[in-house]
Amino acid sequence: MSRKSQKSASARARLARLAYPARFDQESRTPQQRRWVMSLNGRIERFEISASVPDRMRGMLFREPDEVTRLLVPCHDIHTFGMRYPLDVAFISKEGDVLEVHRNVSARKRLKRKGASMVAERFSQSGDWLKAGDKIRLGASHE
């Protein structure tokens, strides 16, 4: 098995440990583009998984603001160079524990967190979101 496929398999295994049984959204084209849901204290939030290197490198760059949270897996280090809009960023452990949250992160910043296995990113929004100490569960959308 090549190093690239080992890393990809490792990312899928991390997600499988967090996921609960659910179905894929049948309208989606590829696994990376499928819409997933995140359960947090009974609240459901939609997100997309970015597991390939190009998807993780691009992140939110060149995107217009939307309501979707993107989960970068594996990831523990992000930057906002070239970003036109502020972001909300959460570092998450492989067990699904939210380790650290940064709200309204402006352009030209670099954030990293030792021990993080994935990063949740979204365009900055007001209101409740993830908080340090929260536990997330992941699954595919039933819609």
C-alpha positions in Angstrom: 0.0 0.0 0.0 1.4 3.4 -1.0 2.0 6.1 1.6 -0.8 8.3 0.0 -3.3 5.5 0.3 -2.2 4.7 3.9 -2.9 8.4 4.8 -6.3 8.3 3.1 -7.2 5.0 4.9 -6.1 6.6 8.2 -8.3 9.6 7.6 -11.3 7.3 6.9 -10.6 5.3 10.0 -10.5 8.4 12.1 -13.9 9.4 10.7 -15.3 5.9 11.2 -14.5 6.1 14.9 -16.6 9.3 15.2 -19.4 8.3 12.9 -22.7 6.8 13.9 -24.7 4.7 11.5 -26.3 6.8 8.8 -26.9 6.8 5.0 -25.2 8.9 2.4 -27.0 11.7 0.6 -27.9 10.0 -2.7 -27.7 13.2 -4.8 -24.0 13.6 -4.1 -21.3 12.8 -6.7 -18.2 11.9 -4.7 -17.4 11.0 -1.1 -15.6 14.4 -0.6 -18.7 16.3 -1.9 -21.3 14.5 0.1 -23.1 16.4 2.8 -22.6 15.1 6.3 -24.2 16.1 9.6 -22.5 16.8 12.9 -24.5 16.3 16.1 -23.5 18.5 19.0 -25.6 18.3 22.2 -28.7 17.4 20.1 -28.2 20.2 17.6 -27.5 19.1 14.0 -25.2 21.1 11.7 -24.4 20.3 8.0 -20.8 20.0 6.9 -18.6 18.8 4.1 -15.5 16.7 4.4 -12.2 17.7 2.8 -10.0 14.7 3.0 -7.9 15.0 -0.2 -4.7 17.1 -0.2 -6.0 19.6 -2.9 -9.3 20.1 -1.0 -7.5 20.7 2.3 -5.0 23.1 0.7 -7.8 25.1 -0.9 -10.0 25.1 2.2 -12.2 28.2 2.1 -10.0 30.0 -0.4 -11.9 31.5 -3.5 -15.3 30.5 -2.0 -18.2 32.8 -1.4 -19.7 32.9 2.1 -22.2 30.1 2.8 -23.7 28.3 5.8 -21.7 25.1 5.4 -19.0 24.0 7.8 -16.0 22.2 6.2 -14.1 19.5 8.1 -10.4 19.1 7.0 -9.2 15.6 7.8 -6.3 15.1 8.7 -5.4 18.6 9.7 -3.9 20.4 12.7 -2.5 23.6 11.0 -4.4 26.2 8.9 -3.7 29.6 7.4 -6.0 32.4 6.2 -3.6 33.9 3.6 -5.6 35.1 0.6 -8.9 34.9 2.4 -11.4 37.6 1.7 -13.7 36.9 4.6 -13.1 36.1 8.3 -13.5 32.4 9.4 -14.6 30.5 12.5 -12.1 27.7 13.2 -12.3 24.7 15.6 -9.5 22.2 16.2 -10.9 18.7 17.0 -9.2 15.6 18.4 -9.4 12.1 16.8 -12.0 11.2 19.6 -14.2 14.1 18.6 -13.4 16.5 21.4 -13.3 20.1 20.5 -9.8 21.3 21.7 -9.7 24.9 20.7 -12.0 27.4 18.9 -11.1 30.7 17.2 -13.9 33.0 16.1 -13.8 35.7 13.4 -10.2 34.9 12.3 -9.0 37.6 9.8 -6.8 37.2 6.8 -3.0 36.5 7.0 -3.1 34.4 10.1 -1.7 30.9 10.8 -3.3 28.7 13.5 -2.2 25.3 14.7 -3.0 23.0 17.6 -0.9 20.1 18.7 -3.0 17.0 19.3 -5.7 18.1 16.8 -6.6 15.5 14.2 -9.1 17.6 12.2 -10.2 21.2 11.8 -13.7 22.5 11.3 -13.9 25.8 9.3 -16.8 28.0 8.3 -17.3 31.6 7.2 -17.6 33.7 10.4 -21.2 33.9 11.7 -22.7 35.3 14.8 -24.4 33.0 17.4 -23.6 29.7 19.0 -21.1 27.3 17.4 -18.6 24.8 18.7 -16.9 25.5 22.1 -13.8 24.0 23.6 -14.8 20.9 25.5 -17.7 20.0 23.2 -17.9 16.5 21.8 -19.1 15.9 18.2 -20.5 12.9 16.5 -20.5 12.6 12.7 -22.8 10.9 10.2 -24.2 11.2 6.7 -27.2 13.3 5.8 -30.6 11.4 5.6 -32.0 14.1 3.3 
